[in-house]
């Protein structure tokens, strides 16, 4: 890795306080430093692409925010306030939700039942309030994906993009402000990928911040505003998407080099 210090992640513009800050996060498994002093932040209505090769530490870093694995050291701030996240329930209480690659949907029930799975609404007599759940799901879907009309269809029959809509609706209905999306377009065709892109655009318009974990550099450039690159547990740097090329980001991922450090020959060799 280059001796150059990681790119500065501090933003001094008019956006105010970050929605989320991960400061000097450290996670070790035995003698292995899976995450070693990483700092990233996320602003309202922003997508941060979190990229790196296998074992780079990006999933472990995000696990500290989602409550799946606590950090050994460092600080998490939500809206400028230091918080402690021990488990996923703590994370949800701070408005953090995870949209996993496999989506964690119940295939045999419809959209509304999935949105309220484990948090069902009930009538005064204790029975399921299907009407209220259907109405709430229709409202959130109207915001996110007005073309979604399959509210009564079992989700196993939905397209990949529609299933993403259901998973995101579940998070947004329960007031998520920070979404972690793990490979959201994996195994999707062009039309379904476009649906997910539209969903992310709508989420950004509502001021929701998104950490996007992806191995697909093309997706990252399509969807992210800034890109944070990790290598061997460390942060190589955070860059504005519009200020770099895909090859420069690949050089960060593979060689840990900052934009501008690689020669044209070295960048071309990344494709060999």
N, C-alpha and C positions, 0 to 999 in steps of 0.2 A: 504493500500500500504506500501511496505517496506520503511524504513527510508533511505536506501542506495541511494546515488545520482544516477541519470540516467546514463546509460552507456555513455562513452565519444564518441561523434560522430565525433570528429576531426580526420582526416586522415593525417598522416605525412609521406606519401610515395612519390613515384616518379611521381604520376599522375598529379601534378601541381595544377592549379587553378580549383576549381569545376565549372562545367557547370552551376549549380544552387545552391544557398544557401537560405534557409529560416531561419532567425535568430531571436530568441526570439519572435516569432509570437504570438500575443494575439488577440482573437476575443471574444466579449461578446454580448449576447442578453439579454438586461435588466440586471438582476443580475446573469445570468448564464454565467460562463466562459467556452464557448465551446472549445476554444483553449487557453491554459494558459502557455505562455512562451516556445513554442516548437521550437527546432532548428534541422533541418535536412539538409543534402547536397546531391548532386548528381553529379557524374563525367561522362565524356563522355564515351559512351559504357557500361554504368552500368544500372542495374535494381535494384531499391529500392522497396522492398515490403512494403507497408504501411498497417498495420493490426491493428485490435482492434475490440471490440464488438460494437453493435449498440450504438450510442451516445458517442463513444470514442472521436470523434472530427476529425477523419481522413478526411472525406469529406469536412468539414468546412476549415480545414487547406489547402487542395488542392484548394478550391475555391478562396483563397487569391492569389494563383499563376495564376489561370486561368482567373482571373478578374471577377468572378461571385459575389464575396463579398470581399470588401477591408478589410484589417486587421486594427484593432484599434491601434495596436502598433507593433513594430518590423521592420525588414528590409528584403528586397528581393534583392539578388544580382544575376546578370546574367553575367557569365564570369568575375567575380570579381568586376563588377561595380554595384553600388546601382541603382536600378530602381524603378519607381513608376508605379503600375499597377492599373488603375481605373476600367477597363472594359475588356471584351474579345478581343476587337480590340487592346488594348495596349498589351495584352498578346501575341497575334499573331505577333505583330510587333517585339517582343523579341524572336520569334521562339518557343512559347509555344502553343501546340495544345492539345485538349482533344478528346479522342476516348471514347465516352459514351457507356454504356452497350447496349442501344437501337440503337446505331450507327448513328441515325439521317440521314438516307439515304432516298432518294426518290425512292420508290419501283418500280414505273412504267417506269423508264428510265434506260438506260444502265450505264456501269461503267464510261465511259468518261464523260457523262452528269453529273454524280454524282461528279466526281473529280472536275469538273469546275462549279458546281452549285453555282450561285451567283457571279462567277468570270469568266464568259464565254469569250472565245476568239472570236473576230469578224474580218471579212475581211475589206478591205479598203472601201467597199461599205456599211458596217454596218450589213451585214448578219452574222449569226453564222458560224464560221470557223470550221466545224465539222472535216475536215481532219486534221487540226492542233491539235485539242483536242484529236482525236483518236490516232494520232502519239505520242503525249506527254504521254498519258495514257499508251500506249503500252510500251513505254520506261521505265516508272517508275514501271510498273508491271513486266517487265523483270528483273529488279533489285530485286524486293521484292519477287515475286512468279512466277518463270519462267513457272510453270505448269498451270498458269491461262490462259485459252484460250477463255473465254466467254465474250469478250469485247462488243459484240452486244446484249447480253442477258439482259433483264430487271432484276434488282438486286433482285426483289422479288422471282425469280426462282433460285437464287444462294444458295449454302450451307452457313451455318453459318461461316465457315472458309473463304470462298470466299468473303462474305460480309465484314468480318474483313479486308481482303486484300484491298477492295475498300476504306473503311474508312481510313485505314492507308496510302494508296496511295495518297489520297486527302491531308492529312496532310504533307506527305513527299515532294510531288511535290511543295508545297508552302513553302519549306525550314524550316520546323519544326526541331528544334534541341532538344527540350524537349517534350516528349509525356507523357500525363497523360492517363493511360488506366484503365477504371473502369470495373472491373469484366470481363475481355476479353474472358474468356472461359465459362462463365455462360451458362448453357443449351446446351453446345456443346457436341457431342459425342467424343469418343477417337480419331477418324481419324481427325475430325475438330480441336480438341484441339492440335493435333500434328501439323496441319497447322499453327495455331497461334504461337506455340512454334518455328517453323521454321522462321516465320515472325520476331519474337522478336530477334532471333539469328542474322538475317540479319541486323536488325536495329542496334543492338549492334556493329556489324562489321563496320557499317558506322559511328560510333561515336555518335549515338543518345542516349540520356539518357532517361530513362523511370521510372516514378513513377507508380507502379502497385498497385492498390487498390483491395483487394480481401478478401473474407471471407473464402476461401478455402486454408487451410494451406498446402495441398499437392501441389496445383498450385504454391504457394509462394515458396516452397522449390524447385520445378522444374525450376522456371523461374528467381527468384531473386538472386542477388549477396549479398546484405545486406538486413536486415529486420529491419524496424522501427516500434516499438510497442507503441500504444497510449492507455491510460486508463483514463476516466473521464477528458478529455481535456489536460492531461499532457503526456509528452513523458516518457515512462518507460525506453526506451533505444533503441539503434541501435546496432545490432550485425551482425557479418559476418555469413552467412548461414552455412559455413563449420565448424564453431566453436561451434555450438549448435545443440541440438536435437529438434525434433518437440514438444516433451513434455515440454522441457524448454521454448520454445516460447509460448506454450499454458499457461504455468504458468505465463509468463509475461502478456499475454492478460487477463487472468482471475483474477489473484491475484496480479499483479504488482510486481512479484518477479524476481530478477535478476538471470541469469543462475548460477547454483551452490548453490543457497539459499534453494531450495526445496529438501526435502528428497525423497528417492525412493518411500516411502509410499505416500507422498503428490502428487508426479507425477502420480503414479498409480491411485490415487483417482480422477484425472482429467477425467478419462474415465468412472467413475461410473455414 
